[in-house]
Amino acid sequence: MHLHFLLVLLTSGVLLMTGAVPSPNRTDPAQTGSIAGDAPDGDAYNYDILIRNGRVIDGTGNPWHPADIGITGNRIAAMGRLTDASARRVIDASGLVVTPGFIDPHTHAAGGLATEELSHARPLLSQGVTTILANPDGGGPVDLEAQRRDLLEHGIGVHVGQLIPHGAIRREVMGTANRHAEHAELERMKALVRQSMENGAFGLSTGIFYVPGSFAPIEEYIELNRIVAEFGGAHQSHIRDESDYTVGVVSAVDEIIEITRQTGVTGIVTHIKALGPAVWGASDEINRNIARARSEGLPVFTDQYPYAASATSMMASLVPAWAREGGNEVFHRRLADPAGRERILQGITENLERRGGPERLQYRRFRPDPGVEGRILADVAAERNVPPEQLILSQIEIGNAGLVSFNMHNDDVRAFMTQPWNMTSSDGGYVPFGQGVPHPRNYGSFPRKIRKYVFEEELITLEDAVRSMTSLTAGVFGLHDRGLLRPGMIADIVVFDPDTITDRATYREPHQYSEGMVYVIVNGGLAIDGGEFTGDLFGVIIDKRPDL
């Protein structure tokens, strides 16, 4: 058994011995009545929900085994042969797979979840996701308490844990200035990080590739992560370079390793990839370097979405960082200067080549010109009889398009996926159904990994895939009461059909829910029942503080 599994099991044991219970300010079905239906007067039941006859994959990576699961309130009460037990609701899981609810460590769903229109979380639930970590890539609100209030205003369909967004903190303290922080500015950032960690954040997210994070030296990240490490938090980072923009992807991964070495923080290279033909094949060296760091005792991990295409904005991927310094107004002043415009155009041309050319870029969303959404940039440029770099520049002048970038090699995707330290993530956004042409990872990441890489390619086992979606992520972030099927754990459980589980979202038609989830239980409540959404919202805000 891997050391990680032992640590998770030991942690679970501490939870059971201490009798930890959810904070009274959280939604708890045990307090509000069973979602399975109240028992008639005088009738006694052992459990609220009883799942029988399923193939249980408990999250550790161990082979599946037959077991029944009894749920009382929002916790797993018992597991094993519960032959004589009764329940308000009995689920026959014959032929189905029963696992812990999946945990997405990198998603941009929080903004949508905070709206009444999208609080249902159906794109997540249809993938089996029951918990997310919000505010990745250094983006999100500085005021995490306000974000919590917004998320709870309409209820939420999944649990949400929060990360502290470095980019937002740096922007608040010193704008988008391309310089090192002064002492007072760094102290202010440190105070904001400490305050959020004291209030239950799970760690710091950094977007070292993006403005203004790209302007910060490693010393700034070390200082802030020393505080995160005090609380046992994680550092999740969109690294400084996933290609060969500046330092190169190998050195950028090494930077995260060095931050971990200097601080002791748990380091995560998020949505790991080798982006663009110039760095294809770099996965071997990166994996060796991570393995070496881990052999030194450094807690370094990765997460990954199971696609060979990435997605970001036109501005972030194609416009050089120096041109974005100072914000949008300053950028447009540079465009108005002929010399500045020519320099920006040259940078766009270089970055376009770095991304593999206009044939590899597809528009996701562009509000000023929605007719291009879903189309390949090269085709639009040819149709309009304009060079691709000129088309990009003209579009950036009126807005910032979202792009899907087909620039990874499948060999690298597979090489990263097979590592035992690699978590599953989506990097999904969250937009109204049918709006724009987003990356299909929004709707399909977790089922796609199971269908394509477990059942079709047999690259990994189902047990290892589930581990990468559950206990591994829970252990990395310190989610001590979820990620495993054990008595005493929170009842976040998915029951899926191995014959039908699949992603349906495509690059051209992404707004399609995944299939195969027969039951999804969130916090003891049925969010999907018999393959249908119930409409009930059982998610809560989760908190790293041990007493909550």
JOPE-V37131 format. One record per backbone hydrogen bond with DSSP energy under -0.5 kcal/mol. NH is the residue of the N-H (numbers start at 1). CO is the residue of the C=O. If there is no record, write none. Layout:
NH&CO / NH&CO
This chain:
6&2 / 7&3 / 8&4 / 9&5 / 10&6 / 11&7 / 12&8 / 13&9 / 14&10 / 15&11 / 16&12 / 17&13 / 18&14 / 19&15 / 20&15 / 23&548 / 26&23 / 29&523 / 31&28 / 32&28 / 33&29 / 37&34 / 43&40 / 46&86 / 47&86 / 48&71 / 49&71 / 50&89 / 51&69 / 52&50 / 52&91 / 54&67 / 55&96 / 56&54 / 56&65 / 57&55 / 57&98 / 58&56 / 65&56 / 67&54 / 68&80 / 69&51 / 70&78 / 71&49 / 72&75 / 75&72 / 76&489 / 77&70 / 77&75 / 78&70 / 80&68 / 82&80 / 85&82 / 88&47 / 89&48 / 91&50 / 92&90 / 93&52 / 93&91 / 95&53 / 96&93 / 97&496 / 98&55 / 99&494 / 100&57 / 101&492 / 102&128 / 103&469 / 104&131 / 105&103 / 105&424 / 107&133 / 108&428 / 113&109 / 114&110 / 115&112 / 118&112 / 119&115 / 121&118 / 124&121 / 125&121 / 126&122 / 127&124 / 128&125 / 129&124 / 130&102 / 131&102 / 132&159 / 133&104 / 134&132 / 134&161 / 139&136 / 144&142 / 147&143 / 148&144 / 149&145 / 150&146 / 151&147 / 152&148 / 153&149 / 153&150 / 154&150 / 157&119 / 159&130 / 160&540 / 161&132 / 163&134 / 164&203 / 165&163 / 166&164 / 166&205 / 168&138 / 169&165 / 170&166 / 171&167 / 172&168 / 173&169 / 174&170 / 175&171 / 177&174 / 179&177 / 186&182 / 187&183 / 188&184 / 189&185 / 190&186 / 191&187 / 192&188 / 193&189 / 194&190 / 195&191 / 196&192 / 197&193 / 198&194 / 199&195 / 200&197 / 201&196 / 202&162 / 204&234 / 205&164 / 206&236 / 208&238 / 209&238 / 210&207 / 214&210 / 215&212 / 216&213 / 220&217 / 221&217 / 222&218 / 223&219 / 224&220 / 225&221 / 226&222 / 227&223 / 227&224 / 228&224 / 229&225 / 230&226 / 231&227 / 231&228 / 232&229 / 233&228 / 234&202 / 235&266 / 236&204 / 236&234 / 237&235 / 237&268 / 238&206 / 239&237 / 249&243 / 252&248 / 253&249 / 254&250 / 255&251 / 256&252 / 257&253 / 258&254 / 259&255 / 260&256 / 261&257 / 262&258 / 263&259 / 264&260 / 266&233 / 267&265 / 267&299 / 268&235 / 269&301 / 270&237 / 270&268 / 272&269 / 272&303 / 275&242 / 275&273 / 276&274 / 276&407 / 279&276 / 280&277 / 282&279 / 284&281 / 286&282 / 287&283 / 288&284 / 289&285 / 290&286 / 291&287 / 292&288 / 293&289 / 294&290 / 295&291 / 296&292 / 296&293 / 297&294 / 298&293 / 300&298 / 301&267 / 302&421 / 303&269 / 304&423 / 307&305 / 310&405 / 312&403 / 314&401 / 317&313 / 318&314 / 319&314 / 319&315 / 323&320 / 324&320 / 324&321 / 325&321 / 325&322 / 326&176 / 327&324 / 331&327 / 332&328 / 333&329 / 334&330 / 335&331 / 336&332 / 337&333 / 337&334 / 338&336 / 341&337 / 342&338 / 343&339 / 344&340 / 345&341 / 346&342 / 347&343 / 348&344 / 349&345 / 350&346 / 351&347 / 352&348 / 353&349 / 354&350 / 355&351 / 356&353 / 357&352 / 360&357 / 361&358 / 362&404 / 363&375 / 364&402 / 365&402 / 369&366 / 370&367 / 372&369 / 373&370 / 374&363 / 375&372 / 377&361 / 378&358 / 380&376 / 381&377 / 382&378 / 383&379 / 384&380 / 385&382 / 386&381 / 390&387 / 391&387 / 392&388 / 393&389 / 394&390 / 395&391 / 396&392 / 397&393 / 398&395 / 399&395 / 401&399 / 402&365 / 403&312 / 404&362 / 405&310 / 406&360 / 406&404 / 407&405 / 408&308 / 412&409 / 413&409 / 414&410 / 415&411 / 416&412 / 417&413 / 418&414 / 419&416 / 422&419 / 423&302 / 423&421 / 424&468 / 425&304 / 426&106 / 427&106 / 435&432 / 436&434 / 437&364 / 442&439 / 443&440 / 444&440 / 445&441 / 448&444 / 449&445 / 450&446 / 451&447 / 452&448 / 453&448 / 453&449 / 454&449 / 454&450 / 455&450 / 456&451 / 457&452 / 459&453 / 460&453 / 465&461 / 466&462 / 467&463 / 468&464 / 469&465 / 469&466 / 470&466 / 470&467 / 471&483 / 472&467 / 473&467 / 474&470 / 475&471 / 476&472 / 477&473 / 478&474 / 479&474 / 480&478 / 482&479 / 485&58 / 486&484 / 488&76 / 489&486 / 490&481 / 491&74 / 492&490 / 493&491 / 493&521 / 494&99 / 495&519 / 496&97 / 497&516 / 498&496 / 500&497 / 501&497 / 502&515 / 506&509 / 512&510 / 514&443 / 515&502 / 518&495 / 518&516 / 519&495 / 520&528 / 521&493 / 522&520 / 522&525 / 523&521 / 524&491 / 525&522 / 527&520 / 527&525 / 528&520 / 529&532 / 530&518 / 531&518 / 532&529 / 534&527 / 535&527 / 538&536 / 539&156 / 542&160 / 542&540 / 544&200 / 548&545
